[in-house]
């Protein structure tokens, strides 16, 4: 087990013990998908790429990529954003 895996495991156990949500303690994004028309991402680190066909968002240890049609960014806040349009796929990079 690598140091990184060990650290993540300890943080997860500590989070469970203190009943702190995992997305807060482990610096994980919280993603809410409403059908295929709206996507909320909380705890993001910024927008990497934005086109009407794709959005890439930096999160914790990687990226979230959204592909679709007529995508628009809504409600861009320092730690939350909303993507609207016809969402075809969501992936973690």
Protein Blocks (a to p, Z undefined) as FASTA:
>chain_A
ZZklmmmmmmmmmmmmnopafklmnopacdddehjlbccdehiabdfbdcfkbccddefj
lccddddehiacehiafkbccdedjdfbdcdZZ
